[in-house]
Amino acid sequence: MKQTWKVLYHPEVDKDLRRIGKSRAKRAIKAIDEKLVTEPESFGAPLRKGLAGLRKLRVGDVRIVYRIEKERVEVLVITIGKRADGDVYKVAGSRRS
């Protein structure tokens, strides 16, 4: 049986979801529920340099940036945003603490 991971959200993620629109937000939440709850290490890719320790999950033109807390069996979703603006990674850097 697969392990179930607890998904926590940064308090600002609600604003992120409103910013990307309803259809993109639904797809992002669905991806989190299907992928990050069951196998957060199998999906997504590790980020590098200043964002080392974080991972990104690509859902169309949206990126979900998250951190895995193995010892607590938790996934913290830090930000969700469109890749095109590039701001999603800047926001992740500012919220990572």
ZADO-1210 file (C-alpha; in nm, 4 decimals, padded with zeros to 6 digits):
<atoms>
<atom x="00.0000" y="00.0000" z="00.0000" code="MET" pos="1"/>
<atom x="00.1267" y="00.3448" z="-00.0914" code="LYS" pos="2"/>
<atom x="00.2019" y="00.5970" z="00.1771" code="GLN" pos="3"/>
<atom x="-00.0243" y="00.9024" z="00.1925" code="THR" pos="4"/>
<atom x="00.1524" y="01.2350" z="00.2348" code="TRP" pos="5"/>
<atom x="-00.0078" y="01.5263" z="00.4146" code="LYS" pos="6"/>
<atom x="-00.0175" y="01.8351" z="00.1919" code="VAL" pos="7"/>
<atom x="00.0153" y="02.1751" z="00.3581" code="LEU" pos="8"/>
<atom x="-00.0169" y="02.5078" z="00.1793" code="TYR" pos="9"/>
<atom x="00.1658" y="02.8340" z="00.2331" code="HIS" pos="10"/>
<atom x="-00.0918" y="03.0960" z="00.3413" code="PRO" pos="11"/>
<atom x="-00.0427" y="03.2940" z="00.0173" code="GLU" pos="12"/>
<atom x="-00.1293" y="03.0006" z="-00.2142" code="VAL" pos="13"/>
<atom x="-00.4976" y="03.1051" z="-00.2126" code="ASP" pos="14"/>
<atom x="-00.3949" y="03.4317" z="-00.3808" code="LYS" pos="15"/>
<atom x="-00.1804" y="03.2380" z="-00.6289" code="ASP" pos="16"/>
<atom x="-00.4777" y="03.0226" z="-00.7270" code="LEU" pos="17"/>
<atom x="-00.7029" y="03.3258" z="-00.7808" code="ARG" pos="18"/>
<atom x="-00.4312" y="03.4883" z="-00.9896" code="ARG" pos="19"/>
<atom x="-00.3981" y="03.1961" z="-01.2344" code="ILE" pos="20"/>
<atom x="-00.7740" y="03.1571" z="-01.2941" code="GLY" pos="21"/>
<atom x="-01.0305" y="02.8895" z="-01.2156" code="LYS" pos="22"/>
<atom x="-00.9480" y="02.6307" z="-01.4821" code="SER" pos="23"/>
<atom x="-00.5721" y="02.6398" z="-01.4186" code="ARG" pos="24"/>
<atom x="-00.6343" y="02.6329" z="-01.0428" code="ALA" pos="25"/>
<atom x="-00.8567" y="02.3238" z="-01.0743" code="LYS" pos="26"/>
<atom x="-00.5922" y="02.1440" z="-01.2793" code="ARG" pos="27"/>
<atom x="-00.3211" y="02.2372" z="-01.0275" code="ALA" pos="28"/>
<atom x="-00.5249" y="02.1125" z="-00.7296" code="ILE" pos="29"/>
<atom x="-00.6086" y="01.7918" z="-00.9155" code="LYS" pos="30"/>
<atom x="-00.2378" y="01.7326" z="-00.9864" code="ALA" pos="31"/>
<atom x="-00.1525" y="01.7919" z="-00.6195" code="ILE" pos="32"/>
<atom x="-00.4251" y="01.5498" z="-00.5080" code="ASP" pos="33"/>
<atom x="-00.3241" y="01.2800" z="-00.7575" code="GLU" pos="34"/>
<atom x="00.0541" y="01.3115" z="-00.7524" code="LYS" pos="35"/>
<atom x="00.1906" y="01.4863" z="-00.4469" code="LEU" pos="36"/>
<atom x="-00.0347" y="01.3074" z="-00.1988" code="VAL" pos="37"/>
<atom x="00.0925" y="00.9675" z="-00.3143" code="THR" pos="38"/>
<atom x="00.4422" y="01.0071" z="-00.4593" code="GLU" pos="39"/>
<atom x="00.5872" y="01.3581" z="-00.4255" code="PRO" pos="40"/>
<atom x="00.9399" y="01.2363" z="-00.5010" code="GLU" pos="41"/>
<atom x="00.8427" y="01.0552" z="-00.8213" code="SER" pos="42"/>
<atom x="00.6694" y="01.3543" z="-00.9746" code="PHE" pos="43"/>
<atom x="00.8250" y="01.6936" z="-01.0224" code="GLY" pos="44"/>
<atom x="01.1872" y="01.7872" z="-01.0610" code="ALA" pos="45"/>
<atom x="01.4389" y="01.9243" z="-00.8134" code="PRO" pos="46"/>
<atom x="01.5222" y="02.2924" z="-00.8412" code="LEU" pos="47"/>
<atom x="01.8809" y="02.4154" z="-00.8282" code="ARG" pos="48"/>
<atom x="02.0958" y="02.7029" z="-00.7096" code="LYS" pos="49"/>
<atom x="01.9061" y="02.9404" z="-00.4801" code="GLY" pos="50"/>
<atom x="01.6027" y="02.7117" z="-00.4795" code="LEU" pos="51"/>
<atom x="01.7888" y="02.3885" z="-00.3996" code="ALA" pos="52"/>
<atom x="01.5809" y="02.1701" z="-00.1708" code="GLY" pos="53"/>
<atom x="01.2589" y="02.2648" z="-00.3488" code="LEU" pos="54"/>
<atom x="01.0874" y="02.0800" z="-00.6316" code="ARG" pos="55"/>
<atom x="00.8601" y="02.1873" z="-00.9157" code="LYS" pos="56"/>
<atom x="00.5657" y="02.0068" z="-01.0669" code="LEU" pos="57"/>
<atom x="00.4681" y="02.1145" z="-01.4168" code="ARG" pos="58"/>
<atom x="00.0960" y="02.1287" z="-01.4964" code="VAL" pos="59"/>
<atom x="00.0602" y="02.2810" z="-01.8430" code="GLY" pos="60"/>
<atom x="00.1958" y="02.6365" z="-01.8226" code="ASP" pos="61"/>
<atom x="00.1668" y="02.6383" z="-01.4423" code="VAL" pos="62"/>
<atom x="00.4376" y="02.5422" z="-01.1948" code="ARG" pos="63"/>
<atom x="00.3752" y="02.4131" z="-00.8450" code="ILE" pos="64"/>
<atom x="00.6776" y="02.4701" z="-00.6233" code="VAL" pos="65"/>
<atom x="00.6937" y="02.2516" z="-00.3140" code="TYR" pos="66"/>
<atom x="00.9189" y="02.1114" z="-00.0441" code="ARG" pos="67"/>
<atom x="00.9154" y="01.7543" z="00.0848" code="ILE" pos="68"/>
<atom x="00.9452" y="01.7003" z="00.4613" code="GLU" pos="69"/>
<atom x="01.0307" y="01.3284" z="00.4684" code="LYS" pos="70"/>
<atom x="01.0550" y="01.2892" z="00.8446" code="GLU" pos="71"/>
<atom x="00.7050" y="01.4337" z="00.8908" code="ARG" pos="72"/>
<atom x="00.5599" y="01.2763" z="00.5731" code="VAL" pos="73"/>
<atom x="00.4474" y="01.6203" z="00.4577" code="GLU" pos="74"/>
<atom x="00.4568" y="01.8209" z="00.1388" code="VAL" pos="75"/>
<atom x="00.4521" y="02.1998" z="00.1684" code="LEU" pos="76"/>
<atom x="00.3185" y="02.3748" z="-00.1419" code="VAL" pos="77"/>
<atom x="00.5023" y="02.7064" z="-00.1463" code="ILE" pos="78"/>
<atom x="00.3653" y="02.8742" z="-00.4574" code="THR" pos="79"/>
<atom x="00.1629" y="02.8074" z="-00.7718" code="ILE" pos="80"/>
<atom x="00.2018" y="03.0283" z="-01.0763" code="GLY" pos="81"/>
<atom x="00.2459" y="03.0563" z="-01.4491" code="LYS" pos="82"/>
<atom x="00.5925" y="02.9746" z="-01.5756" code="ARG" pos="83"/>
<atom x="00.5834" y="03.2512" z="-01.8373" code="ALA" pos="84"/>
<atom x="00.6148" y="03.5383" z="-01.5917" code="ASP" pos="85"/>
<atom x="00.9118" y="03.3723" z="-01.4187" code="GLY" pos="86"/>
<atom x="00.7829" y="03.5300" z="-01.0998" code="ASP" pos="87"/>
<atom x="00.6806" y="03.1889" z="-00.9678" code="VAL" pos="88"/>
<atom x="01.0447" y="03.1145" z="-00.8875" code="TYR" pos="89"/>
<atom x="01.1096" y="03.4573" z="-00.7357" code="LYS" pos="90"/>
<atom x="00.8039" y="03.4136" z="-00.5144" code="VAL" pos="91"/>
<atom x="00.9221" y="03.0659" z="-00.4143" code="ALA" pos="92"/>
<atom x="01.2544" y="03.2102" z="-00.3076" code="GLY" pos="93"/>
<atom x="01.0900" y="03.4744" z="-00.0917" code="SER" pos="94"/>
<atom x="00.8464" y="03.2266" z="00.0703" code="ARG" pos="95"/>
<atom x="01.0818" y="02.9363" z="00.1303" code="ARG" pos="96"/>
<atom x="01.1531" y="03.0031" z="00.4977" code="SER" pos="97"/>
</atoms>
